């Protein structure tokens, strides 16, 4: 039901963006905007749950139809906890001799992802009041993971950072909220694909596969920071 409601809202806003409200007679000025909001993400991997995460965009409109955008978002991938009453450590020899026994072990594993992308935002309609846009993007996803174990007589922690080269595309709408045009509403849907060719399974790494796909639905407010004279 939530997905249908989100789709209906986005379709309605898109129809509004393509409606006849041409304000091409206004004089365009290059402008710098900041856009902050929330995105609801879906993933191709079962270890990641669909969650709401914050994002921020820095957009510089260089023409009525083109705006380079620097995008940052933080994704809380997962946090898992486990308790082991006893863990027996064995030797690395072929005889597998027990060498140590640990008791009351609490294990915590975390994953956080930082996404940095550069987008090229192209307006699909003439009006600067309300318009639809498409924006191809390229960038990087840095996945930071950690695994810690704490027991009666021990503490250990493992960390890793994996880099995914990412590319994708967004489609959305941009709407004027204030009469002076300084405050705007942005909505969008998008896909981001990340590839990691250097994942090493012989050391500690996250539970992510080498191919990561993120689908998102986003909404945010955009504010004018600077406009050229």
C-alpha positions, 0 to 999 in steps of 0.5 A: 500500500505504501509503495502504491501511495508513493507511486501515485504521489510521484505520478501526480507531481510529474503530471503537474511538472509537465503542465502548461505553466511556461514562465520562459519570459523570466530572466534566468540567473545562475544559482546555487542551491542546497537540497536536503531530505530523506530517501527510502531505499530498497536493495538487491541483497537480503542482508540490507533492510529497506530503510529511510536515510538522509541525503544532501545535494549541492546544486549549481544551475548553470542554465534553465535546463542543466545543473551539476549536482554533488550528492551525499547520502549515508546508509545504515546498512545493518547492525547485528548482535549475537551471544555465544556461551562458549567458543572453542579455539583450535590449532591450525594444524591438521590435528585440530587440537583445542588450544583455548576456550572463551566464555560469554562472548557478545558479538556485534557487526555493523555496516555503514555506507557513504555514497558520493556521486556527481549528477548532471541534472537535465530539465525535461520541460521549459518551465522553471516554476515546476519541471521534471528532470532526469539526472545520470550519475557516477561516483563511489560508495564506501562501505565501512564495516566492523566486527567486535567480540567481547567476552569475560577474558577477551576483546577483539575488533576487525574493521574493513572499508570496501570501495564500490564504483557506482553509476545510475540515474534519477528521475524526479520533479522540482516544484516552486513553493515560495513566491520568490523561488528560494524554496522548492520541493524535490521528489525523485526515484532512482537506481544506483549500481555499485561494483567492487572488483577487489573484495578479498574473502581471505580477510574480514569483509562485510556481508555485501556481495561484489555487486550492489544495487540500490533503488530509492524514493526520495523527497526533500526541500531545496533552498537558494543560497546564491544567485548571480546578478 
